[in-house]
């Protein structure tokens, strides 16, 4: 029972993290847009100065990127919290029932990997080379932490309950 509760708590934290970032991004809308514009504009790239992708400076595209990030983070929260609730409801049931109720929990932590690994590490880090600047490097490092911890939660929650 304790392991089940721990899985529910960890999935809840993944969900809260997603929704806390949604709230923070909305509360800091203009600063968020500036950060996205800075990263996608690829200014001050002194280490790898030849770009493999053209810089994005169009304000509409920058806004759309920011909205996609916020939607992704919202989905992390929605899927994870729904998954935590699903697991909470069956916490006293058989292992088969508990294991078969993990769908949204797995989807939520998987979505966290899509947002923070796919969006920030792969697209932001590898494509836009955000690691070359102070603002980008801090976001890159934080996103790695979020992706890694979400991945660990995903593996733990996905482990069969016996």
Contact map, one row per residue, 1 for C-alpha under 8 A:
111110000000000000000000000000000000000000000000000000000000000000000000000000000000000000110000000000000000000000000000000000000000000000000000000000000000000000
111111000000000000000000000000000000000000000000000000000000000000000000000000000000000000000000000000000000000000000000000000000000000000000000000000000000000000
111111100000000000000000000000000000000000000000000000000000000000000000000000000000000000000000000000000000000000000000000000000000000000000000000000000000000000
111111110000000000000000000000000000000000000000000000000000000000000000000000000000001000100000000000000000000000000000000000000000000000000000000000000000000010
111111111000000000000000000000000000000000000000000000000000000000000000000000000000000100100000000000000000000000000000000000000000000000000000000000000000000000
011111111100000000000000000000000000000000000000000000000000000000000000000000000000000000000000000000000000000000000000000000000000000000000000000000000000000000
001111111110000000000000000000000000000000000000000000000000000000000000000000000000000000000000000000000000000000000000000000000000000000000000000000001001100000
000111111111000000000000000000000000000000000000000000000000000000000000000000000001101100000000000000000000000000000000000000000000000000000000000000000000000000
000011111111100000000000000000000000000000000000000000000000000000000000000000000001000000000000000000000000000000000000000000000000000000000000000000000000000000
000001111111110000000000000000000000000000000000000000000000000000000000000000000000000000000000000000000000000000000000000000000000000000000000000000001000000000
000000111111111000000000000000000000000000000000000000000000000000000000000000011011000000000000000000001001100000000000000000000000000000000000000000001000100000
000000011111111100000000000000000000000000000000000000000000000000000000000000011001000000000000000000000000000000000000000000000000000000000000000000000000000000
000000001111111110000000000000000000000000000000000000000000000000000000000000000000000000000000000000000000000000000000000000000000000000000000000000000000000000
000000000111111111000000000000000000000000000000000000000000000000000000000110010000000000000000000000000001100100000000000000000000000000000000000001000000000000
000000000011111111100000000000000000000000000000000000000000000000000000000111111000000000000000000000000001000000000000000000000000000000000000000000000000000000
000000000001111111110000000000000000000000000000000000000000000000000000000010001000000000000000000000000000000000000000000000000000000000000000000000000000000000
000000000000111111111000000000000000000000000000000000000000000000000000000010000000000000000000000000000000000000000000000000000000000000000000000000000000000000
000000000000011111111100000000000000000000000000000000000000000000000000111110000000000000000000000000000000000100000000000000000000000000000000000000000000000000
000000000000001111111110000000000000000000000000000000000000000000000000110110000000000000000000000000000000000000000000000000000000000000000000000000000000000000
000000000000000111111111000000000000000000000000000000000000000000000000000000000000000000000000000000000000000000000000000000000000000000000000000000000000000000
000000000000000011111111100000000000000000000000000000000000000000000100100000000000000000000000000000000000000000000000000000000000000000000000000000000000000000
000000000000000001111111110000000000000000000000000000000000000000000110110000000000000000000000000000000000000000000000000000000000000000000000000000000000000000
000000000000000000111111111000000000000000000000000000000000000000000000000000000000000000000000000000000000000000000000000000000000000000000000000000000000000000
000000000000000000011111111100000000000000000000000000000000000000000000000000000000000000000000000000000000000000000000000000000000000000000000000000000000000000
000000000000000000001111111110010000000000000000000000000000000000000100000000000000000000000000000000000000000000000000000000000000000000000000000000000000000000
000000000000000000000111111110000000000000000000000000000000000000000000000000000000000000000000000000000000000000000000000000000000000000000000000000000000000000
000000000000000000000011111110000000000000000000000000000000000000000000000000000000000000000000000000000000000000000000000000000000000000000000000000000000000000
000000000000000000000001111111110000000000000000000000000000000000000000000000000000000000000000000000000000000000000000000000000000000000000000000000000000000000
000000000000000000000000111111111000000000000000000000000000000000000000000000000000000000000000000000000000000000000000000000000000000000000000000000000000000000
000000000000000000000000000111111100000000000000000000000000000000000000000000000000000000000000000000000000000000000000000000000000000000000000000000000000000000
000000000000000000000000000111111110000000000000000000000000000000000000000000000000000000000000000000000000000000000000000000000000000000000000000000000000000000
000000000000000000000000100111111111000000000000000000000000000001000000000000000000000000000000000000000000000000000000000000000000000000000000000000000000000000
000000000000000000000000000011111111100000000000000000000000011001000000000000000000000000000000000000000000000000000000000000000000000000000000000000000000000000
000000000000000000000000000001111111110000000000000000000000000000000000000000000000000000000000000000000000000000000000000000000000000000000000000000000000000000
000000000000000000000000000000111111111000000000000000000000000000000000000000000000000000000000000000000000000000000000000000000000001100000000000000000000000000
000000000000000000000000000000011111111100000000000000000000010011000000000000000000000000000000000000000000000000000000000000000000000000000000000000000000000000
000000000000000000000000000000001111111110000000000000011010010000000000000000000000000000000000000000000000000000000000000000000000000000000000000000000000000000
000000000000000000000000000000000111111111100000000000000000000000000000000000000000000000000000000000000000000000000000000000000000000000000000000000000000000000
000000000000000000000000000000000011111111100000000000000000000000000000000000000000000000000000000000000000000000000000000100011100001100000000000000000000000000
000000000000000000000000000000000001111111000000000000111000010000000000000000000000000000000000000000000000000000000000000100010000000000000000000000000000000000
000000000000000000000000000000000000111111100000000000111000000000000000000000000000000000000000000000000000000000000000000000000000000000000000000000000000000000
000000000000000000000000000000000000011111111000000000110000000000000000000000000000000000000000000000000000000000000000000000011100000000000000000000000000000000
000000000000000000000000000000000000011011111000000000000000000000000000000000000000000000000000000000000000000000000000000000000000000000000000000000000000000000
000000000000000000000000000000000000000001111100000000000000000000000000000000000000000000000000000000000000000000000000000000000001100000000000000000000000000000
000000000000000000000000000000000000000001111111100000000000000000000000000000000000000000000000000000000000000000000000000000001001100000000000000000000000000000
000000000000000000000000000000000000000000011111100000000000000000000000000000000000000000000000000000000000000000000000000000000001000000000000000000000000000000
000000000000000000000000000000000000000000001111100000000000000000000000000000000000000000000000000000000000000000000000000000000001000000000000000000000000000000
000000000000000000000000000000000000000000001111111000000000000000000000000000000000000000000000000000000000000000000000000000001001000000000000000000000000000000
000000000000000000000000000000000000000000001111111000000000000000000000000000000000000000000000000000000000000000000000000000000000000000000000000000000000000000
000000000000000000000000000000000000000000000001111100000000000000000000000000000000000000000000000000000000000000000000000000000000000000000000000000000000000000
000000000000000000000000000000000000000000000001111111100000000000000000000000000000000000000000000000000000000000000000000000010000000000000000000000000000000000
000000000000000000000000000000000000000000000000011111000000000000000000000000000000000000000000000000000000000000000000000000100000000000000000000000000000000000
000000000000000000000000000000000000000000000000001111100000000000000000000000000000000000000000000000000000000000000000000000110000000000000000000000000000000000
000000000000000000000000000000000000000000000000001111110000000000000000000000000000000000000000000000000000000000000000000000000000000000000000000000000000000000
000000000000000000000000000000000000000111000000001011111000000000000000000000000000000000000000000000000000000000000000000000010000000000000000000000000000000000
000000000000000000000000000000000000100111000000000001111100110000000000000000000000000000000000000000000000000000000000000000000000000000000000000000000000000000
000000000000000000000000000000000000100110000000000000111110110000000000000000000000000000000000000000000000000000000000000000000000000000000000000000000000000000
000000000000000000000000000000000000000000000000000000011111110000000000000000000000000000000000000000000000000000000000000000000000000000000000000000000000000000
000000000000000000000000000000000000100000000000000000001111111000000000000000000000000000000000000000000000000000000000000000000000000000000000000000000000000000
000000000000000000000000000000000000000000000000000000000111111100000000000000000000000000000000000000000000000000000000000000000000000000000000000000000000000000
000000000000000000000000000000000000000000000000000000011111111110000000000000000000000000000000000000000000000000000000000000000000000000000000000000000000000000
000000000000000000000000000000001001100100000000000000011111111111000000000000000000000000000000000000000000000000000000000000000000000000000000000000000000000000
000000000000000000000000000000001000000000000000000000000011111111100000000000000000000000000000000000000000000000000000000000000000000000000000000000000000000000
000000000000000000000000000000000000000000000000000000000001111111110000000000000000000000000000000000000000000000000000000000000000000000000000000000000000000000
000000000000000000000000000000000001000000000000000000000000111111111000000000000000000000000000000000000000000000000000000000000000000000000000000000000000000000
000000000000000000000000000000011001000000000000000000000000011111111100000000000000000000000000000000000000000000000000000000000000000000000000000000000000000000
000000000000000000000000000000000000000000000000000000000000001111111110000000000000000000000000000000000000000000000000000000000000000000000000000000000000000000
000000000000000000000000000000000000000000000000000000000000000111111111000000000000000000000000000000000000000000000000000000000000000000000000000000000000000000
000000000000000000000000000000000000000000000000000000000000000011111111100000000000000000000000000000000000000000100010000000000000000000000000000000000000000000
000000000000000000001100100000000000000000000000000000000000000001111111110000000000000000000000000000000000000000000000000000000000000000000000000000000000000000
000000000000000000000100000000000000000000000000000000000000000000111111111000000000000000000000000000000000000000000000000000000000000000000000000000000000000000
000000000000000000000000000000000000000000000000000000000000000000011111111100000000000000000000000000000000001100100000000000000000000000000000000000000000000000
000000000000000001101100000000000000000000000000000000000000000000001111111110000000000000000000000000000000000100100000000000000000000000000000000000000000000000
000000000000000001100100000000000000000000000000000000000000000000000111111111000000000000000000000000000000000000000000000000000000000000000000000000000000000000
000000000000000001000000000000000000000000000000000000000000000000000011111111100000000000000000000000000001001000000000000000000000000000000000000000000000000000
000000000000011001100000000000000000000000000000000000000000000000000001111111110000000000000000000000000001101100000000000000000000000000000000000000000000000000
000000000000011111100000000000000000000000000000000000000000000000000000111111111000000000000000000000000001000000000000000000000000000000000000000000000000000000
000000000000001000000000000000000000000000000000000000000000000000000000011111111100000000000000000000000001000000000000000000000000000000000000000000000000000000
000000000000001000000000000000000000000000000000000000000000000000000000001111111110000000000000000000011011000000000000000000000000000000000000000000000000000000
000000000011011000000000000000000000000000000000000000000000000000000000000111111111000000000000000000011111100000000000000000000000000000000000000000000000000000
000000000011001100000000000000000000000000000000000000000000000000000000000011111111100000000000000000001001000000000000000000000000000000000000000000000000000000
000000000000000000000000000000000000000000000000000000000000000000000000000001111111110000000000000000011000000000000000000000000000000000000000000000000000000000
000000000010000000000000000000000000000000000000000000000000000000000000000000111111111000000000000011111101000000000000000000000000000000000000000000000000000000
000000011011000000000000000000000000000000000000000000000000000000000000000000011111111100000000000000011000000000000000000000000000000000000000000000000000000000
000000010000000000000000000000000000000000000000000000000000000000000000000000001111111110000000000000000000000000000000000000000000000000000000000000000000000000
000000000000000000000000000000000000000000000000000000000000000000000000000000000111111111000000000011010000000000000000000000000000000000000000000000000000000000
000100010000000000000000000000000000000000000000000000000000000000000000000000000011111111100000010011000000000000000000000000000000000000000000000000000000000000
000010010000000000000000000000000000000000000000000000000000000000000000000000000001111111100000000000000000000000000000000000000000000000000000000000000000000000
000000000000000000000000000000000000000000000000000000000000000000000000000000000000111111110000000000000000000000000000000000000000000000000000000000000000000000
000000000000000000000000000000000000000000000000000000000000000000000000000000000000011111111000110010000000000000000000000000000000000000000000000000000000000000
100110000000000000000000000000000000000000000000000000000000000000000000000000000000001111111000010000000000000000000000000000000000000000000000000000000000000000
100000000000000000000000000000000000000000000000000000000000000000000000000000000000000011111100000000000000000000000000000000000000000000000000000000000000000000
000000000000000000000000000000000000000000000000000000000000000000000000000000000000000001111110110000000000000000000000000000000000000000000000000000000000000000
000000000000000000000000000000000000000000000000000000000000000000000000000000000000000000011111110000000000000000000000000000000000000000000000000000000000000000
000000000000000000000000000000000000000000000000000000000000000000000000000000000000000000001111111000000000000000000000000000000000000000000000000000000000000011
000000000000000000000000000000000000000000000000000000000000000000000000000000000000000000000111111100000000000000000000000000000000000000000000000000000000000010
000000000000000000000000000000000000000000000000000000000000000000000000000000000000000001001111111110000000000000000000000000000000000000000000000000000000000000
000000000000000000000000000000000000000000000000000000000000000000000000000000000000001001101111111111000000000000000000000000000000000000000000000000000000000010
000000000000000000000000000000000000000000000000000000000000000000000000000000000000000000000011111111000000000000000000000000000000000000000000000000000000010110
000000000000000000000000000000000000000000000000000000000000000000000000000000000000000000000001111111100000000000000000000000000000000000000000000000000000000000
000000000000000000000000000000000000000000000000000000000000000000000000000000000010011001000000111111110000000000000000000000000000000000000000000000000000000000
000000000000000000000000000000000000000000000000000000000000000000000000000000000010011000000000011111111100000000000000000000000000000000000000000000000000110000
000000000000000000000000000000000000000000000000000000000000000000000000000000000010000000000000000111111110000000000000000000000000000000000000000000000000000000
000000000000000000000000000000000000000000000000000000000000000000000000000000110111010000000000000011111111000000000000000000000000000000000000000000000000000000
000000000010000000000000000000000000000000000000000000000000000000000000000000111111000000000000000001111111100000000000000000000000000000000000000000000100100000
000000000000000000000000000000000000000000000000000000000000000000000000000000010010000000000000000001111111110000000000000000000000000000000000000000000100110000
000000000000000000000000000000000000000000000000000000000000000000000000000000110000000000000000000000111111111000000000000000000000000000000000000000000000000000
000000000010011000000000000000000000000000000000000000000000000000000000001111111010000000000000000000011111111100000000000000000000000000000000000000000000000000
000000000010010000000000000000000000000000000000000000000000000000000000000100010000000000000000000000001111111110000000000000000000000000000000000001101100000000
000000000000000000000000000000000000000000000000000000000000000000000000000000000000000000000000000000000111111111000000000000000000000000000000000001100100000000
000000000000000000000000000000000000000000000000000000000000000000000001001100000000000000000000000000000011111111100000000000000000000000000000000000000000000000
000000000000010001000000000000000000000000000000000000000000000000000001100100000000000000000000000000000001111111111000000000000000000000000000011001000000000000
000000000000000000000000000000000000000000000000000000000000000000000000000000000000000000000000000000000000111111111100000000000000000000000000001101100000000000
000000000000000000000000000000000000000000000000000000000000000000000000000000000000000000000000000000000000011111111110000000000000000000000000000000000000000000
000000000000000000000000000000000000000000000000000000000000000000001001100000000000000000000000000000000000001111111111000000000000000000000000000000000000000000
000000000000000000000000000000000000000000000000000000000000000000000000000000000000000000000000000000000000000111111111100000000000000000000011011000000000000000
000000000000000000000000000000000000000000000000000000000000000000000000000000000000000000000000000000000000000111111111110000000000000000000011001000000000000000
000000000000000000000000000000000000000000000000000000000000000000000000000000000000000000000000000000000000000011111111111000000000000000000000000000000000000000
000000000000000000000000000000000000000000000000000000000000000000001000000000000000000000000000000000000000000001111111111100000000000000000000000000000000000000
000000000000000000000000000000000000000000000000000000000000000000000000000000000000000000000000000000000000000000111111111110000000000000110011000000000000000000
000000000000000000000000000000000000000000000000000000000000000000000000000000000000000000000000000000000000000000011111111111000000000000010011000000000000000000
000000000000000000000000000000000000000000000000000000000000000000000000000000000000000000000000000000000000000000001111111111100000000000000000000000000000000000
000000000000000000000000000000000000000000000000000000000000000000000000000000000000000000000000000000000000000000000111111111110000000000000000000000000000000000
000000000000000000000000000000000000001100000000000000000000000000000000000000000000000000000000000000000000000000000011111111111100000000010000000000000000000000
000000000000000000000000000000000000000000000000000000000000000000000000000000000000000000000000000000000000000000000001111111111110000000010000000000000000000000
000000000000000000000000000000000000000000000000000000000000000000000000000000000000000000000000000000000000000000000000111111111100000000000000000000000000000000
000000000000000000000000000000000000000000000000000110000000000000000000000000000000000000000000000000000000000000000000011111111000000000000000000000000000000000
000000000000000000000000000000000000001101000000001010100000000000000000000000000000000000000000000000000000000000000000001111111100000000000000000000000000000000
000000000000000000000000000000000000001001001001000000000000000000000000000000000000000000000000000000000000000000000000000111111111000000000000000000000000000000
000000000000000000000000000000000000001001000000000000000000000000000000000000000000000000000000000000000000000000000000000111011111101110010000000000000000000000
000000000000000000000000000000000000000000000000000000000000000000000000000000000000000000000000000000000000000000000000000010001111110111010000000000000000000000
000000000000000000000000000000000000000000011111000000000000000000000000000000000000000000000000000000000000000000000000000000001111110110000000000000000000000000
000000000000000000000000000000000000000000011000000000000000000000000000000000000000000000000000000000000000000000000000000000000111111110000000000000000000000000
000000000000000000000000000000000000000000000000000000000000000000000000000000000000000000000000000000000000000000000000000000000011111111000000000000000000000000
000000000000000000000000000000000010001000000000000000000000000000000000000000000000000000000000000000000000000000000000000000000100111111100000000000000000000000
000000000000000000000000000000000010001000000000000000000000000000000000000000000000000000000000000000000000000000000000000000000111111111110000000000000000000000
000000000000000000000000000000000000000000000000000000000000000000000000000000000000000000000000000000000000000000000000000000000111111111111000000000000000000000
000000000000000000000000000000000000000000000000000000000000000000000000000000000000000000000000000000000000000000000000000000000010011111111100000000000000000000
000000000000000000000000000000000000000000000000000000000000000000000000000000000000000000000000000000000000000000000001000000000000001111111110000000000000000000
000000000000000000000000000000000000000000000000000000000000000000000000000000000000000000000000000000000000000000000001100110000110000111111111000000000000000000
000000000000000000000000000000000000000000000000000000000000000000000000000000000000000000000000000000000000000000000000000000000000000011111111100000000000000000
000000000000000000000000000000000000000000000000000000000000000000000000000000000000000000000000000000000000000000000000000000000000000001111111110000000000000000
000000000000000000000000000000000000000000000000000000000000000000000000000000000000000000000000000000000000000000011001100000000000000000111111111000000000000000
000000000000000000000000000000000000000000000000000000000000000000000000000000000000000000000000000000000000000000011001100000000000000000011111111100000000000000
000000000000000000000000000000000000000000000000000000000000000000000000000000000000000000000000000000000000000000000000000000000000000000001111111110000000000000
000000000000000000000000000000000000000000000000000000000000000000000000000000000000000000000000000000000000000100010000000000000000000000000111111111000000000000
000000000000000000000000000000000000000000000000000000000000000000000000000000000000000000000000000000000000000110011000000000000000000000000011111111100000000000
000000000000000000000000000000000000000000000000000000000000000000000000000000000000000000000000000000000000000010000000000000000000000000000001111111110000000000
000000000000000000000000000000000000000000000000000000000000000000000000000000000000000000000000000000000000000000000000000000000000000000000000111111111000000000
000000000000010000000000000000000000000000000000000000000000000000000000000000000000000000000000000000000000110110000000000000000000000000000000011111111100000000
000000000000000000000000000000000000000000000000000000000000000000000000000000000000000000000000000000000000110010000000000000000000000000000000001111111110000000
000000000000000000000000000000000000000000000000000000000000000000000000000000000000000000000000000000000000000000000000000000000000000000000000000111111111000000
000000100110000000000000000000000000000000000000000000000000000000000000000000000000000000000000000000000000100000000000000000000000000000000000000011111111100000
000000000000000000000000000000000000000000000000000000000000000000000000000000000000000000000000000000001100110000000000000000000000000000000000000001111111110000
000000000000000000000000000000000000000000000000000000000000000000000000000000000000000000000000000000000000000000000000000000000000000000000000000000111111111000
000000100000000000000000000000000000000000000000000000000000000000000000000000000000000000000000000000000000000000000000000000000000000000000000000000011111111000
000000100010000000000000000000000000000000000000000000000000000000000000000000000000000000000000000001001100000000000000000000000000000000000000000000001111111100
000000000000000000000000000000000000000000000000000000000000000000000000000000000000000000000000001001000100000000000000000000000000000000000000000000000111111100
000000000000000000000000000000000000000000000000000000000000000000000000000000000000000000000000000000000000000000000000000000000000000000000000000000000011111110
000000000000000000000000000000000000000000000000000000000000000000000000000000000000000000000000001000000000000000000000000000000000000000000000000000000000111111
000100000000000000000000000000000000000000000000000000000000000000000000000000000000000000000011011000000000000000000000000000000000000000000000000000000000001111
000000000000000000000000000000000000000000000000000000000000000000000000000000000000000000000010000000000000000000000000000000000000000000000000000000000000000111
